[in-house]
């Protein structure tokens, strides 16, 4: 247990005013064990849905009551022949496969030496009843001081991590409760967690905190809806709904941000406490509800952070319980350092999505006022409705013309290029100077990564290898500003002609130091590298051509495409997020094809394939880390590259293969239909499958795309395919006999593979052949001897 405890013993200040929440949180944090509640126990068990924990033989000690309830216990198997056992069977093949990748077995059946339990349900009562029922169990006062001394510091550390979440349950409405977190220590697997959280759509989750290259990862072994929820699925509804944001933000000369956020909050059931999320850099100092002071509790949890994408949970306790059916005006005062100085008036915004309080992502109206030092420029989502200067302060008010899910901003000293194109305004800003990291040196290590998606902060920024070789002079990010503006405007025009209007009619593109991009409604953060395209002498070693294409053509088009994918059409959950990235990238590649021809697209696809086939430390291709629907779970300590490589690479290939099956016209019609049918709605992977199947040509093999999704979306594997053929007969009775052989994948792998038969000059037919474990023989009747027979000449299937 010790290693784990050290890991999360990093203490953070808790901002809380005096009152019930603070008292409860302090009690959770300062909790200790109750020496009068220590037992020698045998054969106790705790069963929560799919999870079974057996306290077979050992000692059990409960914590002292917190807010009248006991919320923690420790069991140790520190007796002769002592034992504890945990059993967790994932309900489906995909989750069993995921678990097996970490614990070498599809089901978890693990003996442990110790477990710490945190809970807000009736665990204490259940275990007490079992203790009383068996005369073999007895109080063990002799060991109580030892256990208390050994485990109380650990309990306090864990309590710090969980204090906000536990306090939420302890203060909450009577319906709240039932959180169960078990932190195991086993000799085989080390320390690992299993959590049952009724607030999550997938209530059961098992995993482990791991460190790789000084970075912490939470490796999710498995995650799934609990048994009762699988039988009777109920949508997870948030405690609170937020509408009509009014944010007043002031950026001081030292770049600290102070904001007052007003928002209408509606609750679904009577509740004394409401939970929100905000970036960890932000402190919520004061909250008022309908003008009356409310208590606020904000703590930081490393563990919760790792699974919440860098956000903190915080609680607001109004002076009286909130009732459903009416709006409450919440006023948050929050402050923090989310803007960082990169020198020369170049800034980096770290909390791009969660700099103000939120409760999940939903479309809302915004009214934003920013005050900032007059020598800078501030851009953001929405139209400018006011812009004035008072002394040294510039005041800009923006109001997006439609509901959006996230309001973003960027700060700099910019040169602008503004274009009006087809009713849309495109404003591209460049830093006047080049960030120092990109200035010429003999070789500059360069972190490059692919763009990320709104809502997933901290993702998409992991470095891949590369260097920029010497350039002769200091390039300026403003040199190609007009050309860049032209390109963004063309991409916008191209996409709006295919998918309809973008999220907002006004799009600002602004630079960000680093090698990634992010597309928010009305605002794009674009890597400075995209401002330096066509720079003589600059190239990325290894994949020079595709890096140039990526930063020169793809990145800004990809981020522009997020105006539709992610900001109009949204993903239902983490398992569907890949769709937004795949749709944005396929839109960017369609635009690239129009601008530069299909060879450029093929170079990008080659590059993606190389990434997917690259080998991990364990000698396995990155693709085998897991199916694309695992989303951010793919980013693990075992293979940190997997999320990025699979989301963008496999995602682009999935779209490419669908296009090959449908033909370009049908594929484009499908994209338009998604934009129309799911406008300001969420789409799931299965809804996408059904919609896509509707665009297959008549009499297609695999008419519901079930096999296609099974292999490429829900499965892994990249086959090697070989074609042999012979031709017999003479015109007009020619018979082509072909044999398709597949290798390098699991025996159940099967893909539709195009075979192109050139029957005359400039005329060819495509025969789709379904591959399988053994050689597949097919025949085609032809009127003449074919000029050429080619296996998949146009990137119709992802293969080695
Ligand atoms: Zn993206």
Boltz pocket constraint, residues with backbone or C-beta under 6 A from the ligand:
constraints:
  - pocket:
      binder: B
      contacts: [[A, 451], [A, 452], [A, 453], [A, 517], [A, 558], [A, 562], [A, 580], [A, 581], [A, 584]]
      max_distance: 6.0
